[in-house]
Amino acid sequence: MTSRAGEPFELGRALTEIGQLLTVPLPPTGLTTALGDPATGEWTATQGPGFRIVPLWEGDPLTGVYAPEWNGAEEAAEGQLASLAAELDRLLGPHTTVPLHGPLLRWQGGSAVDPLYEALFDEDLYGDLAVWSPEAPAVRRLAVTVGHSAGDAPLVLAALVCDRALP
């Protein structure tokens, strides 16, 4: 669960939070740390060497939900990702897609992956990344993704910022 449980998706709020995310200091080195709400322990952010990941929205739990409602929940989450990506494309220029299946297969097989990818996978964020990269000299990259863990867990829309090229 994330700190966003129960909140509706609002495009304007998500864009504001992404704007704030683009300005936060990023640790240049160190361990990856998942942060939680002090009262509930729900995930609020993960940061590591050169990156920060935050949840923007969390869907309803999928307990007892089957197709077609399950498919509808996935389509709604993908629609929210698409609307956010379209607005970011308008503001920042076109994005590129970074597929995560290669790093995910390596990680699932027990091989080491970049700390950023490991942090994404630890939060069940397995979806491909929509990435915006500034012109050289590149300072920060922004990405958004939708993820879902196994079982009845809710879908999560998240954003990340990093200060280096995605491996």
N, CA, C and O of each residue as an XYZ file, in Angstrom:
668
protein
N       0.841     -1.183      0.000
C       0.000      0.000      0.000
C       0.885      1.245      0.000
O       2.001      1.257      0.520
N       0.331      2.285     -0.607
C       1.053      3.549     -0.651
C       0.302      4.602      0.153
O      -0.818      4.377      0.612
N       0.924      5.722      0.307
C       0.301      6.840      1.001
C      -0.821      7.457      0.169
O      -1.527      8.339      0.659
N      -1.005      7.014     -1.079
C      -2.020      7.574     -1.973
C      -3.319      6.785     -1.950
O      -4.241      7.114     -2.696
N      -3.422      5.763     -1.124
C      -4.624      4.924     -1.077
C      -5.854      5.783     -0.815
O      -5.850      6.640      0.069
N      -6.901      5.543     -1.590
C      -8.164      6.239     -1.403
C      -8.276      7.588     -2.079
O      -9.355      8.180     -2.092
N      -7.178      8.095     -2.644
C      -7.229      9.388     -3.327
C      -7.605      9.180     -4.793
O      -7.088      8.267     -5.436
N      -8.492     10.007     -5.325
C      -8.775      9.906     -6.757
C      -7.592     10.440     -7.567
O      -6.803     11.245     -7.070
N      -7.478      9.988     -8.808
C      -6.435     10.525     -9.678
C      -6.859     11.910    -10.143
O      -7.974     12.104    -10.627
N      -5.950     12.869     -9.989
C      -6.178     14.228    -10.467
C      -4.956     14.647    -11.263
O      -3.854     14.746    -10.724
N      -5.157     14.892    -12.546
C      -4.048     15.228    -13.438
C      -3.294     16.465    -12.959
O      -2.063     16.467    -12.960
N      -3.993     17.502    -12.556
C      -3.332     18.731    -12.102
C      -2.452     18.496    -10.889
O      -1.333     19.005    -10.823
N      -2.953     17.722     -9.922
C      -2.155     17.409     -8.730
C      -0.933     16.608     -9.105
O       0.160     16.863     -8.600
N      -1.108     15.626    -10.000
C       0.033     14.803    -10.423
C       1.099     15.664    -11.098
O       2.292     15.471    -10.863
N       0.681     16.597    -11.924
C       1.646     17.482    -12.598
C       2.363     18.378    -11.594
O       3.565     18.613    -11.719
N       1.634     18.879    -10.600
C       2.258     19.699     -9.558
C       3.295     18.895     -8.788
O       4.394     19.383     -8.522
N       2.945     17.664     -8.431
C       3.880     16.826     -7.690
C       5.092     16.461     -8.532
O       6.200     16.352     -8.005
N       4.902     16.274     -9.815
C       6.041     16.003    -10.693
C       6.946     17.225    -10.761
O       8.170     17.094    -10.742
N       6.352     18.415    -10.840
C       7.152     19.643    -10.819
C       7.989     19.750     -9.554
O       9.148     20.161     -9.606
N       7.406     19.383     -8.419
C       8.153     19.396     -7.157
C       9.234     18.321     -7.160
O      10.343     18.542     -6.672
N       8.905     17.162     -7.711
C       9.868     16.059     -7.771
C      11.113     16.457     -8.565
O      12.227     16.051     -8.234
N      10.913     17.244     -9.600
C      12.043     17.660    -10.440
C      13.011     18.594     -9.719
O      14.112     18.841    -10.212
N      12.614     19.116     -8.558
C      13.479     20.061     -7.842
C      14.085     19.486     -6.566
O      14.918     20.143     -5.941
N      13.689     18.273     -6.159
C      14.209     17.735     -4.896
C      15.679     17.359     -5.042
O      16.104     16.915     -6.108
N      16.452     17.534     -3.979
C      17.845     17.082     -4.020
C      17.900     15.551     -4.135
O      17.125     14.840     -3.495
N      18.807     15.075     -4.943
C      18.997     13.635     -5.126
C      20.330     13.234     -4.507
O      21.345     13.890     -4.740
N      20.334     12.157     -3.716
C      21.603     11.731     -3.123
C      22.546     11.230     -4.218
O      22.143     10.393     -5.026
N      23.783     11.712     -4.270
C      24.701     11.282     -5.324
C      25.167      9.834     -5.144
O      25.481      9.158     -6.124
N      25.212      9.369     -3.920
C      25.666      8.011     -3.628
C      24.855      7.492     -2.451
O      23.990      8.189     -1.920
N      25.140      6.277     -2.055
C      24.507      5.735     -0.860
C      23.574      4.593     -1.153
O      23.429      4.144     -2.290
N      22.947      4.136     -0.095
C      22.036      3.014     -0.179
C      20.660      3.479     -0.641
O      20.297      4.642     -0.471
N      19.907      2.566     -1.223
C      18.529      2.833     -1.591
C      17.669      2.673     -0.345
O      17.806      1.701      0.397
N      16.779      3.641     -0.123
C      15.937      3.647      1.064
C      14.487      3.880      0.673
O      14.169      4.862      0.003
N      13.608      2.975      1.091
C      12.171      3.172      0.925
C      11.671      3.918      2.157
O      11.973      3.541      3.289
N      10.909      4.974      1.925
C      10.399      5.810      3.001
C       8.912      5.555      3.183
O       8.188      5.311      2.217
N       8.466      5.615      4.431
C       7.061      5.375      4.718
C       6.472      6.456      5.592
O       7.191      7.185      6.274
N       5.156      6.552      5.566
C       4.436      7.470      6.419
C       4.704      7.080      7.875
O       4.558      5.908      8.224
N       5.090      8.028      8.730
C       5.427      7.684     10.112
C       4.273      7.020     10.877
O       4.507      6.177     11.743
N       3.047      7.396     10.563
C       1.909      6.847     11.302
C       1.450      5.499     10.771
O       1.099      4.610     11.545
N       1.453      5.344      9.433
C       0.878      4.132      8.842
C       1.912      3.180      8.265
O       1.635      1.994      8.086
N       3.100      3.693      7.973
C       4.122      2.874      7.335
C       3.924      2.714      5.840
O       4.731      2.052      5.188
N       2.881      3.297      5.278
C       2.625      3.177      3.846
C       3.710      3.896      3.053
O       4.221      4.933      3.476
N       4.053      3.334      1.901
C       5.134      3.839      1.063
C       4.849      5.261      0.587
O       3.779      5.551      0.052
N       5.832      6.144      0.793
C       5.723      7.534      0.343
C       6.761      7.895     -0.707
O       6.515      8.777     -1.530
N       7.907      7.241     -0.699
C       8.973      7.534     -1.666
C      10.082      6.501     -1.495
O      10.192      5.845     -0.459
N      10.889      6.375     -2.525
C      12.129      5.605     -2.456
C      13.203      6.470     -3.068
O      13.002      7.063     -4.128
N      14.346      6.546     -2.405
C      15.458      7.294     -2.981
C      16.725      6.468     -2.892
O      16.899      5.635     -2.003
N      17.591      6.728     -3.835
C      18.863      6.040     -3.889
C      19.847      6.886     -4.672
O      19.588      8.060     -4.935
N      20.977      6.298     -5.046
C      22.007      7.084     -5.715
C      21.510      7.690     -7.030
O      21.378      7.006     -8.045
N      21.242      8.991     -6.976
C      20.847      9.732     -8.164
C      19.394      9.610     -8.559
O      19.053      9.992     -9.678
N      18.502      9.094     -7.700
C      17.093      8.974     -8.082
C      16.150      9.100     -6.892
O      16.537      8.952     -5.733
N      14.892      9.379     -7.235
C      13.794      9.384     -6.268
C      12.543      8.921     -7.006
O      12.281      9.353     -8.129
N      11.771      8.039     -6.367
C      10.533      7.492     -6.923
C       9.410      7.822     -5.949
O       9.573      7.659     -4.739
N       8.262      8.289     -6.464
C       7.120      8.600     -5.606
C       5.839      8.049     -6.220
O       5.696      8.022     -7.442
N       4.905      7.608     -5.374
C       3.598      7.221     -5.895
C       2.766      8.469     -6.174
O       2.770      9.419     -5.391
N       2.055      8.454     -7.295
C       1.158      9.558     -7.636
C      -0.304      9.188     -7.412
O      -1.139     10.055     -7.156
N      -0.606      7.900     -7.511
C      -1.981      7.425     -7.378
C      -1.954      5.939     -7.072
O      -1.076      5.214     -7.540
N      -2.918      5.491     -6.284
C      -3.096      4.069     -6.018
C      -4.554      3.718     -6.233
O      -5.446      4.376     -5.698
N      -4.792      2.688     -7.009
C      -6.156      2.238     -7.258
C      -6.731      1.484     -6.075
O      -6.084      1.316     -5.042
N      -7.951      1.039     -6.253
C      -8.608      0.249     -5.225
C      -8.025     -1.158     -5.198
O      -7.575     -1.659     -6.228
N      -8.027     -1.801     -4.031
C      -7.596     -3.202     -3.990
C      -8.475     -4.042     -4.916
O      -9.659     -3.757     -5.096
N      -7.888     -5.061     -5.488
C      -8.600     -5.904     -6.442
C      -9.114     -7.189     -5.787
O      -9.318     -8.201     -6.459
N      -9.315     -7.137     -4.493
C      -9.819     -8.292     -3.756
C     -11.209     -8.666     -4.269
O     -12.127     -7.845     -4.270
N     -11.343     -9.902     -4.699
C     -12.623    -10.387     -5.191
C     -13.028     -9.839     -6.542
O     -14.175    -10.006     -6.956
N     -12.108     -9.186     -7.237
C     -12.408     -8.602     -8.546
C     -11.900     -9.530     -9.638
O     -10.757     -9.986     -9.603
N     -12.758     -9.802    -10.599
C     -12.393    -10.663    -11.726
C     -12.775     -9.947    -13.013
O     -13.438     -8.910    -12.982
N     -12.353    -10.508    -14.155
C     -12.720     -9.912    -15.433
C     -14.243     -9.889    -15.521
O     -14.877    -10.844    -15.074
N     -14.847     -8.868    -16.062
C     -14.275     -7.730    -16.774
C     -13.876     -6.561    -15.867
O     -13.230     -5.624    -16.335
N     -14.247     -6.595    -14.571
C     -13.904     -5.483    -13.677
C     -12.391     -5.326    -13.534
O     -11.885     -4.206    -13.463
N     -11.659     -6.461    -13.491
C     -10.207     -6.426    -13.390
C      -9.631     -5.714    -14.609
O      -8.782     -4.831    -14.486
N     -10.108     -6.113    -15.790
C      -9.644     -5.479    -17.025
C      -9.971     -3.992    -17.023
O      -9.178     -3.175    -17.490
N     -11.145     -3.643    -16.495
C     -11.529     -2.239    -16.417
C     -10.598     -1.444    -15.515
O     -10.253     -0.303    -15.823
N     -10.188     -2.048    -14.396
C      -9.253     -1.370    -13.487
C      -7.904     -1.149    -14.165
O      -7.304     -0.081    -14.037
N      -7.428     -2.172    -14.891
C      -6.158     -2.023    -15.611
C      -6.266     -0.961    -16.701
O      -5.361     -0.144    -16.867
N      -7.369     -0.972    -17.438
C      -7.564      0.024    -18.493
C      -7.650      1.433    -17.918
O      -7.126      2.377    -18.510
N      -8.302      1.582    -16.778
C      -8.396      2.902    -16.140
C      -7.018      3.403    -15.723
O      -6.690      4.570    -15.941
N      -6.211      2.531    -15.124
C      -4.860      2.931    -14.711
C      -4.009      3.288    -15.919
O      -3.289      4.287    -15.897
N      -4.084      2.484    -16.970
C      -3.331      2.787    -18.190
C      -3.828      4.084    -18.825
O      -3.042      4.831    -19.407
N      -5.129      4.352    -18.715
C      -5.673      5.608    -19.224
C      -5.151      6.808    -18.460
O      -4.871      7.850    -19.053
N      -5.017      6.671    -17.142
C      -4.453      7.755    -16.339
C      -2.995      7.986    -16.702
O      -2.551      9.130    -16.803
N      -2.248      6.903    -16.899
C      -0.858      7.024    -17.336
C      -0.795      7.716    -18.693
O       0.041      8.595    -18.903
N      -1.673      7.324    -19.612
C      -1.670      7.920    -20.956
C      -2.008      9.408    -20.906
O      -1.389     10.203    -21.613
N      -2.986      9.797    -20.078
C      -3.334     11.224    -19.999
C      -2.201     12.033    -19.380
O      -1.937     13.158    -19.803
N      -1.533     11.464    -18.382
C      -0.388     12.141    -17.772
C       0.749     12.255    -18.783
O       1.360     13.316    -18.913
N       1.033     11.176    -19.493
C       2.109     11.190    -20.488
C       1.806     12.189    -21.610
O       2.708     12.883    -22.078
N       0.552     12.264    -22.038
C       0.193     13.209    -23.101
C       0.422     14.645    -22.651
O       0.916     15.467    -23.422
N       0.068     14.950    -21.411
C       0.280     16.314    -20.908
C       1.771     16.600    -20.741
O       2.226     17.703    -21.042
N       2.523     15.629    -20.268
C       3.974     15.822    -20.143
C       4.626     15.951    -21.517
O       5.578     16.714    -21.677
N       4.125     15.214    -22.510
C       4.617     15.377    -23.886
C       4.386     16.809    -24.362
O       5.252     17.408    -25.001
N       3.217     17.347    -24.047
C       2.901     18.722    -24.449
C       3.840     19.714    -23.779
O       4.266     20.688    -24.398
N       4.164     19.462    -22.502
C       5.000     20.389    -21.737
C       6.496     20.202    -21.984
O       7.246     21.177    -22.019
N       6.929     18.954    -22.156
C       8.360     18.641    -22.190
C       8.858     18.100    -23.523
O      10.061     17.907    -23.700
N       7.965     17.856    -24.448
C       8.350     17.214    -25.699
C       8.080     15.720    -25.621
O       7.734     15.198    -24.561
N       8.237     15.046    -26.729
C       7.888     13.624    -26.764
C       8.768     12.766    -25.858
O       9.959     13.023    -25.681
N       8.149     11.758    -25.303
C       8.871     10.826    -24.439
C       9.373      9.640    -25.254
O       8.956      9.414    -26.390
N      10.265      8.907    -24.644
C      10.686      7.619    -25.179
C      10.223      6.548    -24.198
O       9.966      6.831    -23.028
N      10.123      5.337    -24.680
C       9.711      4.230    -23.832
C      10.911      3.357    -23.521
O      11.649      2.948    -24.418
N      11.095      3.079    -22.250
C      12.172      2.190    -21.803
C      11.510      0.924    -21.256
O      10.922      0.949    -20.174
N      11.604     -0.182    -22.000
C      11.010     -1.427    -21.514
C      11.805     -1.986    -20.346
O      13.032     -1.896    -20.314
N      11.090     -2.563    -19.388
C      11.743     -3.094    -18.202
C      11.808     -4.617    -18.182
O      12.272     -5.196    -17.199
N      11.351     -5.279    -19.248
C      11.329     -6.746    -19.195
C      12.726     -7.352    -19.090
O      12.892     -8.370    -18.417
N      13.727     -6.768    -19.724
C      15.095     -7.299    -19.631
C      15.651     -7.229    -18.218
O      16.064     -8.249    -17.668
N      15.668     -6.023    -17.613
C      16.146     -5.947    -16.228
C      15.288     -6.777    -15.264
O      15.810     -7.352    -14.310
N      13.983     -6.839    -15.510
C      13.105     -7.604    -14.624
C      13.455     -9.092    -14.670
O      13.522     -9.744    -13.628
N      13.677     -9.625    -15.856
C      14.043    -11.043    -15.974
C      15.381    -11.324    -15.293
O      15.540    -12.347    -14.627
N      16.354    -10.404    -15.462
C      17.648    -10.582    -14.782
C      17.471    -10.549    -13.266
O      18.039    -11.378    -12.554
N      16.682     -9.590    -12.771
C      16.445     -9.447    -11.335
C      15.737    -10.677    -10.787
O      16.114    -11.196     -9.737
N      14.714    -11.146    -11.493
C      13.989    -12.339    -11.044
C      14.886    -13.569    -11.050
O      14.678    -14.497    -10.267
N      15.886    -13.579    -11.934
C      16.829    -14.688    -12.004
C      17.948    -14.590    -10.980
O      18.818    -15.460    -10.932
N      17.939    -13.552    -10.165
C      18.944    -13.411     -9.119
C      20.159    -12.601     -9.510
O      21.097    -12.484     -8.720
N      20.171    -12.038    -10.710
C      21.303    -11.212    -11.139
C      21.136     -9.786    -10.619
O      20.021     -9.317    -10.386
N      22.248     -9.124    -10.446
C      22.228     -7.728    -10.002
C      21.709     -6.837    -11.125
O      22.016     -7.058    -12.297
N      20.929     -5.839    -10.762
C      20.471     -4.820    -11.702
C      20.774     -3.463    -11.091
O      21.085     -3.365     -9.904
N      20.685     -2.434    -11.890
C      20.920     -1.075    -11.419
C      20.020     -0.781    -10.205
O      18.865     -1.207    -10.187
N      20.529     -0.063     -9.195
C      19.718      0.234     -8.007
C      18.368      0.890     -8.319
O      17.393      0.649     -7.607
N      18.295      1.711     -9.369
C      17.027      2.326     -9.741
C      16.015      1.255    -10.133
O      14.869      1.288     -9.687
N      16.435      0.310    -10.962
C      15.524     -0.762    -11.376
C      15.140     -1.640    -10.189
O      13.983     -2.038    -10.056
N      16.092     -1.934     -9.343
C      15.783     -2.747     -8.166
C      14.754     -2.036     -7.284
O      13.850     -2.676     -6.748
N      14.890     -0.726     -7.134
C      13.935      0.040     -6.334
C      12.545      0.000     -6.965
O      11.549     -0.141     -6.255
N      12.466      0.121     -8.284
C      11.175      0.016     -8.963
C      10.548     -1.348     -8.710
O       9.373     -1.445     -8.356
N      11.337     -2.398     -8.893
C      10.815     -3.754     -8.728
C      10.426     -4.034     -7.284
O       9.454     -4.749     -7.037
N      11.165     -3.486     -6.327
C      10.820     -3.672     -4.919
C       9.452     -3.072     -4.582
O       8.801     -3.508     -3.632
N       9.016     -2.075     -5.356
C       7.705     -1.456     -5.148
C       6.678     -1.994     -6.140
O       5.604     -1.412     -6.297
N       6.999     -3.100     -6.810
C       6.103     -3.758     -7.770
C       5.779     -2.868     -8.963
O       4.689     -2.968     -9.526
N       6.695     -2.011     -9.351
C       6.534     -1.151    -10.516
C       7.241     -1.806    -11.696
O       8.409     -1.534    -11.975
N       6.505     -2.674    -12.379
C       7.075     -3.487    -13.461
C       6.764     -2.944    -14.848
O       7.291     -3.456    -15.836
N       5.925     -1.926    -14.945
C       5.523     -1.408    -16.248
C       6.643     -0.650    -16.927
O       7.534     -0.107    -16.275
N       6.582     -0.621    -18.267
C       7.569      0.144    -19.026
C       7.560      1.596    -18.580
O       6.542      2.111    -18.118
N       8.702      2.247    -18.724
C       8.847      3.645    -18.328
C       8.613      4.560    -19.523
O       9.170      4.331    -20.597
N       7.802      5.585    -19.349
C       7.720      6.696    -20.290
C       8.709      7.729    -19.767
O       8.554      8.235    -18.656
N       9.745      8.049    -20.582
C      10.878      8.844    -20.098
C      11.024     10.126    -20.913
O      10.959     10.116    -22.142
N      11.224     11.224    -20.195
C      11.538     12.507    -20.812
C      12.965     12.864    -20.420
O      13.316     12.872    -19.241
N      13.772     13.157    -21.419
C      15.172     13.516    -21.196
C      15.415     14.900    -21.756
O      15.076     15.171    -22.908
N      15.995     15.780    -20.960
C      16.295     17.116    -21.460
C      17.433     17.082    -22.466
O      18.174     16.104    -22.572
N      17.545     18.154    -23.180
C      18.666     18.296    -24.121
C      19.984     18.348    -23.353
O      20.007     18.672    -22.166
N      21.066     18.029    -24.032
C      22.400     18.057    -23.408
C      22.708     19.489    -22.976
O      22.296     20.412    -23.678
N      23.391     19.727    -21.890
C      23.819     18.691    -20.959
C      22.645     18.235    -20.092
O      22.035     19.034    -19.383
N      22.344     16.960    -20.160
C      21.209     16.403    -19.439
C      21.451     16.488    -17.936
O      22.470     16.020    -17.428
N      20.511     17.084    -17.247
C      20.631     17.227    -15.807
C      19.755     16.188    -15.113
O      20.226     15.458    -14.241
N      18.507     16.125    -15.493
C      17.577     15.182    -14.863
C      16.673     14.560    -15.911
O      16.334     15.173    -16.924
N      16.298     13.333    -15.634
C      15.334     12.635    -16.456
C      14.111     12.363    -15.605
O      14.210     12.134    -14.400
N      12.967     12.391    -16.245
C      11.695     12.136    -15.589
C      11.077     10.916    -16.238
O      11.184     10.737    -17.451
N      10.427     10.070    -15.442
C       9.718      8.915    -15.984
C       8.457      8.669    -15.175
O       8.385      9.006    -13.993
N       7.459      8.072    -15.831
C       6.244      7.635    -15.157
C       5.962      6.199    -15.572
O       6.357      5.760    -16.652
N       5.273      5.475    -14.696
C       4.961      4.075    -14.954
C       3.765      3.662    -14.116
O       3.414      4.322    -13.138
N       3.140      2.553    -14.517
C       2.088      1.922    -13.727
C       2.572      0.541    -13.351
O       3.147     -0.167    -14.178
N       2.344      0.155    -12.113
C       2.759     -1.170    -11.669
C       1.676     -1.868    -10.883
O       0.731     -1.249    -10.394
N       1.836     -3.169    -10.775
C       0.882     -3.988    -10.041
C       1.587     -5.253     -9.587
O       2.206     -5.957    -10.385
N       1.486     -5.528     -8.313
C       2.061     -6.776     -7.826
C       1.059     -7.897     -8.036
O      -0.068     -7.667     -8.474
N       1.466     -9.062     -7.729
C       0.601    -10.215     -7.893
C      -0.560    -10.159     -6.907
O      -0.528     -9.407     -5.932
N      -1.549    -10.938     -7.168
C      -2.662    -11.045     -6.243
C      -3.640     -9.905     -6.370
O      -3.890     -9.395     -7.462
N      -4.187     -9.514     -5.240
C      -5.268     -8.538     -5.202
C      -4.790     -7.121     -4.930
O      -5.600     -6.237     -4.653
N      -3.493     -6.896     -5.004
C      -2.934     -5.570     -4.709
C      -3.424     -4.548     -5.730
O      -3.694     -4.895     -6.879
N      -3.538     -3.296     -5.314
C      -3.986     -2.248     -6.244
C      -2.910     -1.880     -7.261
O      -1.721     -2.122     -7.054
N      -3.355     -1.295     -8.350
C      -2.445     -0.718     -9.339
C      -1.907      0.589     -8.780
O      -2.603      1.289     -8.044
N      -0.655      0.922     -9.132
C      -0.005      2.133     -8.636
C       0.607      2.879     -9.816
O       1.305      2.291    -10.642
N       0.339      4.177     -9.884
C       0.961      5.073    -10.855
C       2.054      5.822    -10.108
O       1.800      6.421     -9.063
N       3.270      5.786    -10.642
C       4.406      6.407     -9.953
C       5.230      7.239    -10.924
O       5.184      7.045    -12.139
N       5.985      8.174    -10.351
C       6.913      8.999    -11.116
C       8.294      8.852    -10.505
O       8.438      8.570     -9.316
N       9.307      9.048    -11.341
C      10.677      9.039    -10.837
C      11.469     10.115    -11.539
O      11.176     10.504    -12.670
N      12.479     10.582    -10.838
C      13.434     11.507    -11.405
C      14.805     10.941    -11.121
O      15.050     10.402    -10.041
N      15.711     11.060    -12.093
C      17.078     10.608    -11.885
C      18.029     11.579    -12.565
O      17.666     12.283    -13.507
N      19.258     11.598    -12.060
C      20.235     12.562    -12.571
C      21.260     11.919    -13.486
O      22.320     12.495    -13.730
N      20.960     10.738    -13.992
C      21.867     10.038    -14.910
C      21.069      9.277    -15.938
O      19.860      9.095    -15.799
N      21.748      8.837    -16.961
C      21.069      8.066    -18.001
C      20.535      6.767    -17.438
O      21.157      6.157    -16.569
N      19.385      6.344    -17.930
C      18.836      5.064    -17.516
C      19.662      3.961    -18.188
O      19.889      3.993    -19.398
N      20.103      2.997    -17.397
C      20.923      1.935    -17.994
C      20.101      1.041    -18.920
O      20.637      0.098    -19.503
